[in-house]
C-alpha cells in the first residue's frame, strides 16, 4: 500500500511539472501575440541596409591602373581585367573590366585590396534576374551608381534598429 501512495505522489509531481512547462510555453506564445508584426511590404517599403553591408560593386574606370591585385585576392578569380601595355610610357591601359554577380560571393576582398580605391560596395541588393547572363556586369554597368534607398521618394525606408525588435 505504501508503494502505491509513492507512485501516486510521483505521478502527481510529474503532472505538476508538465503543467508548469506547458504554462511556460503558453506564456511565450502569449508574449509573441502581443508584439506587432515586423513584416515589410517589399516593393513599396525597403529595409535600409546596415553601414557595413556588402552589396553590388561600384567601379570607377578612370581611377583604375589595371594592377590585377583584385583578381589575385579574389577566392574565385572573378574579376576579368583586359588591358594592353603601352610601351612608350610603360604603363597598362585598361580596356575592359567585368564581374559576374551570379558567381560573386560578395566577400569584399577586391574592394579592400584595390590600390587606387576604384572599387566600392554599394547598398544595392536587388540583383535578381531571369537570365544568368544579365548578371555579368561590364565597366559601364558597374560604373552606374544605384539610386539610394533612403533618397528614393517612391519608396518608404524602414530602419531596423534593435529597439524596434525588442518592443
ZAPAFI-423235 format. One record per residue: y, z, x of N, C-alpha, C in turn; residue in one letter. Coordinates in steps of 0.05 Angstrom, whole numbers, padded with zeros to 5 digits, always signed. Layout:
BEGIN
{n_Y: Y; n_Z: Z; n_X: X; ca_Y: Y; ca_Z: Z; ca_X: X; c_Y: Y; c_Z: Z; c_X: X; r: A};
...
//
This chain:
BEGIN
{n_Y: -00024; n_Z: +00000; n_X: +00016; ca_Y: +00000; ca_Z: +00000; ca_X: +00000; c_Y: +00025; c_Z: +00000; c_X: +00017; r: X};
{n_Y: +00024; n_Z: +00014; n_X: +00040; ca_Y: +00047; ca_Z: +00015; ca_X: +00058; c_Y: +00053; c_Z: -00013; c_X: +00069; r: X};
{n_Y: +00032; n_Z: -00027; n_X: +00077; ca_Y: +00036; ca_Z: -00054; ca_X: +00088; c_Y: +00049; c_Z: -00073; c_X: +00067; r: X};
{n_Y: +00043; n_Z: -00070; n_X: +00042; ca_Y: +00054; ca_Z: -00086; ca_X: +00021; c_Y: +00084; c_Z: -00081; c_X: +00019; r: X};
{n_Y: +00092; n_Z: -00056; n_X: +00021; ca_Y: +00121; ca_Z: -00049; ca_X: +00020; c_Y: +00136; c_Z: -00061; c_X: +00044; r: X};
{n_Y: +00123; n_Z: -00060; n_X: +00067; ca_Y: +00136; ca_Z: -00071; ca_X: +00091; c_Y: +00139; c_Z: -00101; c_X: +00089; r: X};
{n_Y: +00119; n_Z: -00114; n_X: +00077; ca_Y: +00121; ca_Z: -00143; ca_X: +00073; c_Y: +00143; c_Z: -00150; c_X: +00053; r: X};
{n_Y: +00146; n_Z: -00134; n_X: +00032; ca_Y: +00167; ca_Z: -00138; ca_X: +00012; c_Y: +00195; c_Z: -00134; c_X: +00025; r: X};
{n_Y: +00197; n_Z: -00113; n_X: +00042; ca_Y: +00222; ca_Z: -00108; ca_X: +00056; c_Y: +00229; c_Z: -00131; c_X: +00075; r: X};
{n_Y: +00210; n_Z: -00140; n_X: +00090; ca_Y: +00215; ca_Z: -00163; ca_X: +00109; c_Y: +00223; c_Z: -00188; c_X: +00093; r: X};
{n_Y: +00209; n_Z: -00192; n_X: +00070; ca_Y: +00216; ca_Z: -00215; ca_X: +00054; c_Y: +00244; c_Z: -00213; c_X: +00043; r: X};
{n_Y: +00253; n_Z: -00190; n_X: +00035; ca_Y: +00280; ca_Z: -00185; ca_X: +00025; c_Y: +00300; c_Z: -00189; c_X: +00047; r: X};
{n_Y: +00294; n_Z: -00180; n_X: +00072; ca_Y: +00313; ca_Z: -00184; ca_X: +00094; c_Y: +00316; c_Z: -00213; c_X: +00101; r: X};
{n_Y: +00293; n_Z: -00228; n_X: +00101; ca_Y: +00294; ca_Z: -00256; ca_X: +00107; c_Y: +00310; c_Z: -00271; c_X: +00085; r: X};
{n_Y: +00306; n_Z: -00263; n_X: +00060; ca_Y: +00321; ca_Z: -00276; ca_X: +00038; c_Y: +00351; c_Z: -00271; c_X: +00040; r: X};
{n_Y: +00358; n_Z: -00246; n_X: +00048; ca_Y: +00386; ca_Z: -00239; ca_X: +00051; c_Y: +00399; c_Z: -00255; c_X: +00074; r: X};
{n_Y: +00384; n_Z: -00257; n_X: +00096; ca_Y: +00393; ca_Z: -00272; ca_X: +00119; c_Y: +00397; c_Z: -00302; c_X: +00113; r: X};
{n_Y: +00378; n_Z: -00313; n_X: +00098; ca_Y: +00380; ca_Z: -00341; ca_X: +00090; c_Y: +00404; c_Z: -00345; c_X: +00071; r: X};
{n_Y: +00409; n_Z: -00326; n_X: +00053; ca_Y: +00432; ca_Z: -00328; ca_X: +00036; c_Y: +00458; c_Z: -00327; c_X: +00052; r: X};
{n_Y: +00458; n_Z: -00310; n_X: +00073; ca_Y: +00482; ca_Z: -00308; ca_X: +00090; c_Y: +00488; c_Z: -00335; c_X: +00103; r: X};
{n_Y: +00467; n_Z: -00348; n_X: +00114; ca_Y: +00471; ca_Z: -00374; ca_X: +00127; c_Y: +00480; c_Z: -00396; c_X: +00108; r: X};
{n_Y: +00468; n_Z: -00395; n_X: +00084; ca_Y: +00477; ca_Z: -00415; ca_X: +00063; c_Y: +00506; c_Z: -00410; c_X: +00056; r: X};
{n_Y: +00514; n_Z: -00384; n_X: +00054; ca_Y: +00541; ca_Z: -00377; ca_X: +00048; c_Y: +00560; c_Z: -00387; c_X: +00069; r: X};
{n_Y: +00552; n_Z: -00384; n_X: +00095; ca_Y: +00569; ca_Z: -00393; ca_X: +00117; c_Y: +00573; c_Z: -00424; c_X: +00116; r: X};
{n_Y: +00551; n_Z: -00438; n_X: +00111; ca_Y: +00553; ca_Z: -00467; ca_X: +00108; c_Y: +00571; c_Z: -00475; c_X: +00085; r: X};
{n_Y: +00568; n_Z: -00461; n_X: +00062; ca_Y: +00585; ca_Z: -00467; ca_X: +00039; c_Y: +00614; c_Z: -00461; c_X: +00045; r: X};
{n_Y: +00620; n_Z: -00440; n_X: +00061; ca_Y: +00648; ca_Z: -00434; ca_X: +00068; c_Y: +00660; c_Z: -00457; c_X: +00085; r: X};
{n_Y: +00644; n_Z: -00468; n_X: +00103; ca_Y: +00653; ca_Z: -00490; ca_X: +00119; c_Y: +00659; c_Z: -00514; c_X: +00101; r: X};
{n_Y: +00642; n_Z: -00519; n_X: +00082; ca_Y: +00645; ca_Z: -00542; ca_X: +00063; c_Y: +00671; c_Z: -00538; c_X: +00047; r: X};
{n_Y: +00675; n_Z: -00514; n_X: +00037; ca_Y: +00700; ca_Z: -00508; ca_X: +00021; c_Y: +00725; c_Z: -00511; c_X: +00039; r: X};
{n_Y: +00723; n_Z: -00503; n_X: +00064; ca_Y: +00745; ca_Z: -00506; ca_X: +00082; c_Y: +00752; c_Z: -00535; c_X: +00086; r: X};
{n_Y: +00733; n_Z: -00553; n_X: +00088; ca_Y: +00738; ca_Z: -00581; ca_X: +00092; c_Y: +00748; c_Z: -00594; c_X: +00066; r: X};
{n_Y: +00741; n_Z: -00583; n_X: +00043; ca_Y: +00751; ca_Z: -00594; ca_X: +00018; c_Y: +00781; c_Z: -00589; c_X: +00015; r: X};
{n_Y: +00791; n_Z: -00568; n_X: +00027; ca_Y: +00820; ca_Z: -00561; ca_X: +00025; c_Y: +00837; c_Z: -00578; c_X: +00043; r: X};
{n_Y: +00826; n_Z: -00592; n_X: +00063; ca_Y: +00841; ca_Z: -00608; ca_X: +00082; c_Y: +00849; c_Z: -00635; c_X: +00069; r: X};
{n_Y: +00872; n_Z: -00645; n_X: +00078; ca_Y: +00880; ca_Z: -00672; ca_X: +00068; c_Y: +00865; c_Z: -00693; c_X: +00085; r: X};
{n_Y: +00861; n_Z: -00716; n_X: +00073; ca_Y: +00846; ca_Z: -00737; ca_X: +00088; c_Y: +00863; c_Z: -00748; c_X: +00111; r: X};
{n_Y: +00849; n_Z: -00758; n_X: +00132; ca_Y: +00862; ca_Z: -00769; ca_X: +00155; c_Y: +00859; c_Z: -00799; c_X: +00156; r: X};
{n_Y: +00850; n_Z: -00811; n_X: +00135; ca_Y: +00846; ca_Z: -00840; ca_X: +00133; c_Y: +00872; c_Z: -00855; c_X: +00137; r: X};
{n_Y: +00871; n_Z: -00876; n_X: +00153; ca_Y: +00894; ca_Z: -00893; ca_X: +00157; c_Y: +00890; c_Z: -00920; c_X: +00144; r: X};
{n_Y: +00909; n_Z: -00930; n_X: +00129; ca_Y: +00907; ca_Z: -00956; ca_X: +00115; c_Y: +00914; c_Z: -00977; c_X: +00136; r: X};
{n_Y: +00893; n_Z: -00986; n_X: +00150; ca_Y: +00896; ca_Z: -01001; ca_X: +00175; c_Y: +00916; c_Z: -01024; c_X: +00177; r: X};
{n_Y: +00914; n_Z: -01044; n_X: +00161; ca_Y: +00933; ca_Z: -01066; ca_X: +00167; c_Y: +00962; c_Z: -01058; c_X: +00163; r: X};
{n_Y: +00967; n_Z: -01039; n_X: +00145; ca_Y: +00994; ca_Z: -01031; ca_X: +00138; c_Y: +01004; c_Z: -01006; c_X: +00153; r: X};
{n_Y: +00985; n_Z: -00990; n_X: +00162; ca_Y: +00992; ca_Z: -00967; ca_X: +00178; c_Y: +00975; c_Z: -00968; c_X: +00204; r: X};
{n_Y: +00988; n_Z: -00964; n_X: +00226; ca_Y: +00973; ca_Z: -00964; ca_X: +00252; c_Y: +00978; c_Z: -00938; c_X: +00267; r: X};
{n_Y: +00957; n_Z: -00930; n_X: +00280; ca_Y: +00959; ca_Z: -00906; ca_X: +00296; c_Y: +00973; c_Z: -00913; c_X: +00322; r: X};
{n_Y: +00993; n_Z: -00896; n_X: +00330; ca_Y: +01007; ca_Z: -00900; ca_X: +00355; c_Y: +00988; c_Z: -00892; c_X: +00377; r: X};
{n_Y: +00983; n_Z: -00910; n_X: +00396; ca_Y: +00965; ca_Z: -00904; ca_X: +00418; c_Y: +00977; c_Z: -00883; c_X: +00437; r: X};
{n_Y: +00960; n_Z: -00869; n_X: +00451; ca_Y: +00969; ca_Z: -00849; ca_X: +00469; c_Y: +00983; c_Z: -00861; c_X: +00494; r: X};
{n_Y: +00996; n_Z: -00844; n_X: +00509; ca_Y: +01012; ca_Z: -00854; ca_X: +00532; c_Y: +00994; c_Z: -00867; c_X: +00553; r: X};
{n_Y: +00970; n_Z: -00858; n_X: +00557; ca_Y: +00952; ca_Z: -00869; ca_X: +00577; c_Y: +00932; c_Z: -00889; c_X: +00566; r: X};
{n_Y: +00937; n_Z: -00900; n_X: +00543; ca_Y: +00918; ca_Z: -00919; ca_X: +00530; c_Y: +00917; c_Z: -00944; c_X: +00547; r: X};
{n_Y: +00892; n_Z: -00954; n_X: +00550; ca_Y: +00889; ca_Z: -00979; ca_X: +00565; c_Y: +00881; c_Z: -01002; c_X: +00546; r: X};
{n_Y: +00901; n_Z: -01017; n_X: +00539; ca_Y: +00897; ca_Z: -01040; ca_X: +00521; c_Y: +00897; c_Z: -01066; c_X: +00536; r: X};
{n_Y: +00907; n_Z: -01087; n_X: +00523; ca_Y: +00907; ca_Z: -01114; ca_X: +00536; c_Y: +00925; c_Z: -01113; c_X: +00560; r: X};
{n_Y: +00918; n_Z: -01129; n_X: +00580; ca_Y: +00933; ca_Z: -01130; ca_X: +00605; c_Y: +00956; c_Z: -01150; c_X: +00603; r: X};
{n_Y: +00979; n_Z: -01142; n_X: +00613; ca_Y: +01003; ca_Z: -01160; ca_X: +00614; c_Y: +01006; c_Z: -01169; c_X: +00643; r: X};
{n_Y: +01011; n_Z: -01195; n_X: +00647; ca_Y: +01012; ca_Z: -01207; ca_X: +00673; c_Y: +01039; c_Z: -01220; c_X: +00677; r: X};
{n_Y: +01052; n_Z: -01214; n_X: +00700; ca_Y: +01078; ca_Z: -01227; ca_X: +00707; c_Y: +01073; c_Z: -01247; c_X: +00729; r: X};
{n_Y: +01074; n_Z: -01272; n_X: +00722; ca_Y: +01066; ca_Z: -01294; ca_X: +00741; c_Y: +01085; c_Z: -01295; c_X: +00765; r: X};
{n_Y: +01110; n_Z: -01290; n_X: +00761; ca_Y: +01130; ca_Z: -01292; ca_X: +00783; c_Y: +01126; c_Z: -01271; c_X: +00805; r: X};
{n_Y: +01115; n_Z: -01248; n_X: +00798; ca_Y: +01111; ca_Z: -01227; ca_X: +00818; c_Y: +01086; c_Z: -01230; c_X: +00834; r: X};
{n_Y: +01066; n_Z: -01245; n_X: +00825; ca_Y: +01040; ca_Z: -01246; ca_X: +00837; c_Y: +01041; c_Z: -01262; c_X: +00863; r: X};
{n_Y: +01027; n_Z: -01250; n_X: +00884; ca_Y: +01025; ca_Z: -01263; ca_X: +00910; c_Y: +00997; c_Z: -01272; c_X: +00916; r: X};
{n_Y: +00979; n_Z: -01272; n_X: +00896; ca_Y: +00952; ca_Z: -01282; ca_X: +00898; c_Y: +00936; c_Z: -01269; c_X: +00921; r: X};
{n_Y: +00937; n_Z: -01242; n_X: +00922; ca_Y: +00923; ca_Z: -01227; ca_X: +00943; c_Y: +00893; c_Z: -01224; c_X: +00937; r: X};
{n_Y: +00885; n_Z: -01227; n_X: +00912; ca_Y: +00858; ca_Z: -01224; ca_X: +00903; c_Y: +00846; c_Z: -01196; c_X: +00906; r: X};
{n_Y: +00864; n_Z: -01177; n_X: +00910; ca_Y: +00855; ca_Z: -01149; ca_X: +00911; c_Y: +00843; c_Z: -01141; c_X: +00884; r: X};
{n_Y: +00855; n_Z: -01151; n_X: +00863; ca_Y: +00846; ca_Z: -01144; ca_X: +00836; c_Y: +00817; c_Z: -01153; c_X: +00831; r: X};
{n_Y: +00810; n_Z: -01176; n_X: +00842; ca_Y: +00783; ca_Z: -01187; ca_X: +00839; c_Y: +00763; c_Z: -01169; c_X: +00854; r: X};
{n_Y: +00770; n_Z: -01160; n_X: +00877; ca_Y: +00752; ca_Z: -01144; ca_X: +00894; c_Y: +00747; c_Z: -01116; c_X: +00882; r: X};
{n_Y: +00767; n_Z: -01104; n_X: +00869; ca_Y: +00764; ca_Z: -01077; ca_X: +00858; c_Y: +00752; c_Z: -01077; c_X: +00830; r: X};
{n_Y: +00751; n_Z: -01101; n_X: +00817; ca_Y: +00740; ca_Z: -01102; ca_X: +00790; c_Y: +00710; c_Z: -01099; c_X: +00792; r: X};
{n_Y: +00698; n_Z: -01080; n_X: +00776; ca_Y: +00670; ca_Z: -01076; ca_X: +00777; c_Y: +00653; c_Z: -01100; c_X: +00768; r: X};
{n_Y: +00665; n_Z: -01119; n_X: +00753; ca_Y: +00650; ca_Z: -01142; ca_X: +00745; c_Y: +00662; c_Z: -01168; c_X: +00755; r: X};
{n_Y: +00680; n_Z: -01167; n_X: +00775; ca_Y: +00693; ca_Z: -01190; ca_X: +00788; c_Y: +00705; c_Z: -01209; c_X: +00767; r: X};
{n_Y: +00721; n_Z: -01197; n_X: +00749; ca_Y: +00730; ca_Z: -01211; ca_X: +00726; c_Y: +00754; c_Z: -01230; c_X: +00730; r: X};
{n_Y: +00777; n_Z: -01220; n_X: +00741; ca_Y: +00800; ca_Z: -01238; ca_X: +00741; c_Y: +00794; c_Z: -01264; c_X: +00757; r: X};
{n_Y: +00800; n_Z: -01287; n_X: +00746; ca_Y: +00797; ca_Z: -01312; ca_X: +00760; c_Y: +00824; c_Z: -01320; c_X: +00771; r: X};
{n_Y: +00826; n_Z: -01322; n_X: +00797; ca_Y: +00851; ca_Z: -01328; ca_X: +00811; c_Y: +00847; c_Z: -01355; c_X: +00826; r: X};
{n_Y: +00863; n_Z: -01375; n_X: +00817; ca_Y: +00863; ca_Z: -01401; ca_X: +00831; c_Y: +00890; c_Z: -01403; c_X: +00846; r: X};
{n_Y: +00888; n_Z: -01409; n_X: +00872; ca_Y: +00912; ca_Z: -01412; ca_X: +00888; c_Y: +00908; c_Z: -01434; c_X: +00909; r: X};
{n_Y: +00931; n_Z: -01442; n_X: +00920; ca_Y: +00929; ca_Z: -01462; ca_X: +00942; c_Y: +00946; c_Z: -01451; c_X: +00965; r: X};
{n_Y: +00938; n_Z: -01457; n_X: +00989; ca_Y: +00952; ca_Z: -01448; ca_X: +01013; c_Y: +00973; c_Z: -01469; c_X: +01020; r: X};
{n_Y: +00998; n_Z: -01459; n_X: +01022; ca_Y: +01020; ca_Z: -01476; ca_X: +01032; c_Y: +01022; c_Z: -01472; c_X: +01062; r: X};
{n_Y: +01014; n_Z: -01491; n_X: +01077; ca_Y: +01012; ca_Z: -01488; ca_X: +01106; c_Y: +01039; c_Z: -01487; c_X: +01119; r: X};
{n_Y: +01060; n_Z: -01499; n_X: +01108; ca_Y: +01086; ca_Z: -01498; ca_X: +01120; c_Y: +01098; c_Z: -01470; c_X: +01122; r: X};
{n_Y: +01093; n_Z: -01454; n_X: +01101; ca_Y: +01103; ca_Z: -01427; ca_X: +01101; c_Y: +01081; c_Z: -01406; c_X: +01104; r: X};
{n_Y: +01056; n_Z: -01415; n_X: +01106; ca_Y: +01033; ca_Z: -01398; ca_X: +01110; c_Y: +01031; c_Z: -01376; c_X: +01088; r: X};
{n_Y: +01034; n_Z: -01385; n_X: +01064; ca_Y: +01031; ca_Z: -01367; ca_X: +01041; c_Y: +01015; c_Z: -01380; c_X: +01019; r: X};
{n_Y: +01003; n_Z: -01364; n_X: +01002; ca_Y: +00988; ca_Z: -01373; ca_X: +00980; c_Y: +01006; c_Z: -01378; c_X: +00956; r: X};
{n_Y: +01001; n_Z: -01399; n_X: +00941; ca_Y: +01016; ca_Z: -01404; ca_X: +00917; c_Y: +00996; c_Z: -01402; c_X: +00894; r: X};
{n_Y: +01002; n_Z: -01385; n_X: +00874; ca_Y: +00984; ca_Z: -01381; ca_X: +00851; c_Y: +00986; c_Z: -01405; c_X: +00833; r: X};
{n_Y: +00963; n_Z: -01417; n_X: +00826; ca_Y: +00961; ca_Z: -01439; ca_X: +00808; c_Y: +00953; c_Z: -01430; c_X: +00780; r: X};
{n_Y: +00933; n_Z: -01413; n_X: +00779; ca_Y: +00922; ca_Z: -01405; ca_X: +00753; c_Y: +00911; c_Z: -01377; c_X: +00755; r: X};
{n_Y: +00914; n_Z: -01361; n_X: +00733; ca_Y: +00904; ca_Z: -01334; ca_X: +00732; c_Y: +00893; c_Z: -01330; c_X: +00704; r: X};
{n_Y: +00868; n_Z: -01320; n_X: +00702; ca_Y: +00858; ca_Z: -01315; ca_X: +00675; c_Y: +00839; c_Z: -01291; c_X: +00675; r: X};
{n_Y: +00837; n_Z: -01279; n_X: +00651; ca_Y: +00819; ca_Z: -01256; ca_X: +00647; c_Y: +00805; c_Z: -01260; c_X: +00621; r: X};
{n_Y: +00779; n_Z: -01256; n_X: +00620; ca_Y: +00763; ca_Z: -01258; ca_X: +00596; c_Y: +00760; c_Z: -01230; c_X: +00584; r: X};
{n_Y: +00774; n_Z: -01225; n_X: +00562; ca_Y: +00773; ca_Z: -01198; ca_X: +00550; c_Y: +00747; c_Z: -01193; c_X: +00535; r: X};
{n_Y: +00731; n_Z: -01214; n_X: +00531; ca_Y: +00704; ca_Z: -01210; ca_X: +00520; c_Y: +00686; c_Z: -01196; c_X: +00539; r: X};
{n_Y: +00692; n_Z: -01197; n_X: +00565; ca_Y: +00675; ca_Z: -01185; ca_X: +00586; c_Y: +00689; c_Z: -01160; c_X: +00598; r: X};
{n_Y: +00715; n_Z: -01159; n_X: +00597; ca_Y: +00731; ca_Z: -01138; ca_X: +00610; c_Y: +00723; c_Z: -01110; c_X: +00598; r: X};
{n_Y: +00720; n_Z: -01090; n_X: +00616; ca_Y: +00713; ca_Z: -01063; ca_X: +00607; c_Y: +00738; c_Z: -01045; c_X: +00606; r: X};
{n_Y: +00762; n_Z: -01056; n_X: +00611; ca_Y: +00787; ca_Z: -01042; ca_X: +00610; c_Y: +00787; c_Z: -01017; c_X: +00627; r: X};
{n_Y: +00777; n_Z: -01019; n_X: +00651; ca_Y: +00776; ca_Z: -00997; ca_X: +00670; c_Y: +00803; c_Z: -00991; c_X: +00682; r: X};
{n_Y: +00820; n_Z: -01011; n_X: +00685; ca_Y: +00847; ca_Z: -01007; ca_X: +00696; c_Y: +00848; c_Z: -01010; c_X: +00726; r: X};
{n_Y: +00826; n_Z: -01016; n_X: +00740; ca_Y: +00827; ca_Z: -01019; ca_X: +00769; c_Y: +00845; c_Z: -01041; c_X: +00778; r: X};
{n_Y: +00845; n_Z: -01064; n_X: +00764; ca_Y: +00862; ca_Z: -01086; ca_X: +00772; c_Y: +00892; c_Z: -01078; c_X: +00771; r: X};
{n_Y: +00899; n_Z: -01063; n_X: +00751; ca_Y: +00927; ca_Z: -01054; ca_X: +00748; c_Y: +00934; c_Z: -01034; c_X: +00770; r: X};
{n_Y: +00916; n_Z: -01016; n_X: +00775; ca_Y: +00921; ca_Z: -00994; ca_X: +00794; c_Y: +00923; c_Z: -01005; c_X: +00823; r: X};
{n_Y: +00907; n_Z: -01024; n_X: +00830; ca_Y: +00906; ca_Z: -01033; ca_X: +00858; c_Y: +00923; c_Z: -01058; c_X: +00863; r: X};
{n_Y: +00937; n_Z: -01069; n_X: +00844; ca_Y: +00954; ca_Z: -01092; ca_X: +00848; c_Y: +00977; c_Z: -01085; c_X: +00866; r: X};
{n_Y: +00980; n_Z: -01098; n_X: +00889; ca_Y: +01001; ca_Z: -01090; ca_X: +00908; c_Y: +01030; c_Z: -01096; c_X: +00898; r: X};
{n_Y: +01033; n_Z: -01115; n_X: +00880; ca_Y: +01060; ca_Z: -01122; ca_X: +00872; c_Y: +01067; c_Z: -01113; c_X: +00844; r: X};
{n_Y: +01049; n_Z: -01098; n_X: +00831; ca_Y: +01053; ca_Z: -01088; ca_X: +00804; c_Y: +01059; c_Z: -01111; c_X: +00784; r: X};
{n_Y: +01045; n_Z: -01133; n_X: +00787; ca_Y: +01049; ca_Z: -01155; ca_X: +00768; c_Y: +01031; c_Z: -01152; c_X: +00743; r: X};
{n_Y: +01013; n_Z: -01132; n_X: +00744; ca_Y: +00996; ca_Z: -01127; ca_X: +00720; c_Y: +01003; c_Z: -01100; c_X: +00709; r: X};
{n_Y: +01001; n_Z: -01098; n_X: +00682; ca_Y: +01006; ca_Z: -01072; ca_X: +00669; c_Y: +00989; c_Z: -01072; c_X: +00644; r: X};
{n_Y: +00983; n_Z: -01048; n_X: +00634; ca_Y: +00967; ca_Z: -01045; ca_X: +00610; c_Y: +00987; c_Z: -01042; c_X: +00587; r: X};
{n_Y: +00981; n_Z: -01056; n_X: +00565; ca_Y: +00998; ca_Z: -01053; ca_X: +00541; c_Y: +00984; c_Z: -01036; c_X: +00520; r: X};
{n_Y: +00996; n_Z: -01031; n_X: +00498; ca_Y: +00984; ca_Z: -01015; ca_X: +00477; c_Y: +00970; c_Z: -01032; c_X: +00456; r: X};
{n_Y: +00967; n_Z: -01058; n_X: +00462; ca_Y: +00954; ca_Z: -01076; ca_X: +00443; c_Y: +00924; c_Z: -01072; c_X: +00443; r: X};
{n_Y: +00912; n_Z: -01067; n_X: +00420; ca_Y: +00883; ca_Z: -01063; ca_X: +00418; c_Y: +00870; c_Z: -01082; c_X: +00398; r: X};
{n_Y: +00885; n_Z: -01099; n_X: +00386; ca_Y: +00875; ca_Z: -01118; ca_X: +00366; c_Y: +00867; c_Z: -01144; c_X: +00380; r: X};
{n_Y: +00844; n_Z: -01145; n_X: +00393; ca_Y: +00835; ca_Z: -01168; ca_X: +00408; c_Y: +00811; c_Z: -01182; c_X: +00395; r: X};
{n_Y: +00805; n_Z: -01175; n_X: +00370; ca_Y: +00781; ca_Z: -01186; ca_X: +00358; c_Y: +00785; c_Z: -01216; c_X: +00352; r: X};
{n_Y: +00763; n_Z: -01230; n_X: +00352; ca_Y: +00763; ca_Z: -01259; ca_X: +00347; c_Y: +00736; c_Z: -01268; c_X: +00337; r: X};
{n_Y: +00736; n_Z: -01290; n_X: +00322; ca_Y: +00711; ca_Z: -01301; ca_X: +00313; c_Y: +00698; c_Z: -01318; c_X: +00334; r: X};
{n_Y: +00713; n_Z: -01328; n_X: +00354; ca_Y: +00703; ca_Z: -01345; ca_X: +00375; c_Y: +00708; c_Z: -01331; c_X: +00401; r: X};
{n_Y: +00687; n_Z: -01327; n_X: +00417; ca_Y: +00689; ca_Z: -01312; ca_X: +00442; c_Y: +00706; c_Z: -01326; c_X: +00463; r: X};
{n_Y: +00709; n_Z: -01352; n_X: +00460; ca_Y: +00725; ca_Z: -01368; ca_X: +00479; c_Y: +00755; c_Z: -01362; c_X: +00475; r: X};
{n_Y: +00762; n_Z: -01352; n_X: +00452; ca_Y: +00791; ca_Z: -01345; ca_X: +00447; c_Y: +00799; c_Z: -01320; c_X: +00462; r: X};
{n_Y: +00779; n_Z: -01305; n_X: +00472; ca_Y: +00785; ca_Z: -01280; ca_X: +00487; c_Y: +00791; c_Z: -01286; c_X: +00517; r: X};
{n_Y: +00788; n_Z: -01311; n_X: +00525; ca_Y: +00794; ca_Z: -01317; ca_X: +00553; c_Y: +00824; c_Z: -01324; c_X: +00555; r: X};
{n_Y: +00840; n_Z: -01306; n_X: +00565; ca_Y: +00869; ca_Z: -01309; ca_X: +00566; c_Y: +00877; c_Z: -01320; c_X: +00593; r: X};
{n_Y: +00894; n_Z: -01340; n_X: +00594; ca_Y: +00905; ca_Z: -01351; ca_X: +00619; c_Y: +00932; c_Z: -01337; c_X: +00624; r: X};
{n_Y: +00946; n_Z: -01346; n_X: +00645; ca_Y: +00970; ca_Z: -01332; ca_X: +00653; c_Y: +00992; c_Z: -01335; c_X: +00632; r: X};
{n_Y: +00991; n_Z: -01355; n_X: +00615; ca_Y: +01012; ca_Z: -01358; ca_X: +00594; c_Y: +01007; c_Z: -01338; c_X: +00572; r: X};
{n_Y: +00981; n_Z: -01335; n_X: +00564; ca_Y: +00975; ca_Z: -01316; ca_X: +00543; c_Y: +00978; c_Z: -01287; c_X: +00553; r: X};
{n_Y: +00971; n_Z: -01282; n_X: +00578; ca_Y: +00974; ca_Z: -01256; ca_X: +00590; c_Y: +01004; c_Z: -01249; c_X: +00594; r: X};
{n_Y: +01021; n_Z: -01268; n_X: +00596; ca_Y: +01049; ca_Z: -01263; ca_X: +00601; c_Y: +01064; c_Z: -01256; c_X: +00576; r: X};
{n_Y: +01053; n_Z: -01262; n_X: +00553; ca_Y: +01067; ca_Z: -01255; ca_X: +00527; c_Y: +01064; c_Z: -01225; c_X: +00523; r: X};
{n_Y: +01086; n_Z: -01212; n_X: +00518; ca_Y: +01086; ca_Z: -01183; ca_X: +00511; c_Y: +01080; c_Z: -01180; c_X: +00482; r: X};
{n_Y: +01061; n_Z: -01163; n_X: +00475; ca_Y: +01056; ca_Z: -01158; ca_X: +00446; c_Y: +01078; c_Z: -01143; c_X: +00433; r: X};
{n_Y: +01081; n_Z: -01146; n_X: +00407; ca_Y: +01101; ca_Z: -01131; ca_X: +00392; c_Y: +01092; c_Z: -01102; c_X: +00391; r: X};
{n_Y: +01110; n_Z: -01085; n_X: +00399; ca_Y: +01104; ca_Z: -01056; ca_X: +00399; c_Y: +01100; c_Z: -01046; c_X: +00371; r: X};
{n_Y: +01079; n_Z: -01030; n_X: +00367; ca_Y: +01073; ca_Z: -01020; ca_X: +00340; c_Y: +01095; c_Z: -01002; c_X: +00329; r: X};
{n_Y: +01108; n_Z: -00987; n_X: +00346; ca_Y: +01129; ca_Z: -00969; ca_X: +00337; c_Y: +01154; c_Z: -00984; c_X: +00329; r: X};
{n_Y: +01158; n_Z: -01009; n_X: +00339; ca_Y: +01182; ca_Z: -01024; ca_X: +00333; c_Y: +01178; c_Z: -01044; c_X: +00311; r: X};
{n_Y: +01153; n_Z: -01049; n_X: +00302; ca_Y: +01148; ca_Z: -01068; ca_X: +00281; c_Y: +01156; c_Z: -01057; c_X: +00254; r: X};
{n_Y: +01174; n_Z: -01069; n_X: +00241; ca_Y: +01185; ca_Z: -01059; ca_X: +00215; c_Y: +01165; c_Z: -01062; c_X: +00192; r: X};
{n_Y: +01147; n_Z: -01080; n_X: +00194; ca_Y: +01128; ca_Z: -01084; ca_X: +00172; c_Y: +01104; c_Z: -01065; c_X: +00173; r: X};
{n_Y: +01103; n_Z: -01049; n_X: +00194; ca_Y: +01081; ca_Z: -01030; ca_X: +00198; c_Y: +01091; c_Z: -01002; c_X: +00199; r: X};
{n_Y: +01078; n_Z: -00984; n_X: +00185; ca_Y: +01085; ca_Z: -00956; ca_X: +00186; c_Y: +01069; c_Z: -00943; c_X: +00208; r: X};
{n_Y: +01082; n_Z: -00932; n_X: +00229; ca_Y: +01067; ca_Z: -00920; ca_X: +00251; c_Y: +01059; c_Z: -00892; c_X: +00243; r: X};
{n_Y: +01034; n_Z: -00885; n_X: +00250; ca_Y: +01023; ca_Z: -00859; ca_X: +00244; c_Y: +01017; c_Z: -00845; c_X: +00271; r: X};
{n_Y: +01030; n_Z: -00822; n_X: +00276; ca_Y: +01024; ca_Z: -00808; ca_X: +00301; c_Y: +01000; c_Z: -00790; c_X: +00297; r: X};
{n_Y: +00984; n_Z: -00787; n_X: +00318; ca_Y: +00961; ca_Z: -00770; ca_X: +00316; c_Y: +00965; c_Z: -00746; c_X: +00335; r: X};
{n_Y: +00979; n_Z: -00726; n_X: +00326; ca_Y: +00982; ca_Z: -00703; ca_X: +00343; c_Y: +00962; c_Z: -00682; c_X: +00335; r: X};
{n_Y: +00958; n_Z: -00663; n_X: +00352; ca_Y: +00938; ca_Z: -00642; ca_X: +00348; c_Y: +00945; c_Z: -00625; c_X: +00323; r: X};
{n_Y: +00971; n_Z: -00623; n_X: +00317; ca_Y: +00979; ca_Z: -00607; ca_X: +00294; c_Y: +00970; c_Z: -00619; c_X: +00267; r: X};
{n_Y: +00969; n_Z: -00646; n_X: +00266; ca_Y: +00961; ca_Z: -00658; ca_X: +00241; c_Y: +00931; c_Z: -00655; c_X: +00236; r: X};
{n_Y: +00915; n_Z: -00652; n_X: +00257; ca_Y: +00886; ca_Z: -00648; ca_X: +00253; c_Y: +00880; c_Z: -00619; c_X: +00247; r: X};
{n_Y: +00897; n_Z: -00600; n_X: +00256; ca_Y: +00890; ca_Z: -00572; ca_X: +00252; c_Y: +00898; c_Z: -00562; c_X: +00225; r: X};
{n_Y: +00917; n_Z: -00575; n_X: +00212; ca_Y: +00926; ca_Z: -00565; ca_X: +00185; c_Y: +00909; c_Z: -00575; c_X: +00163; r: X};
//
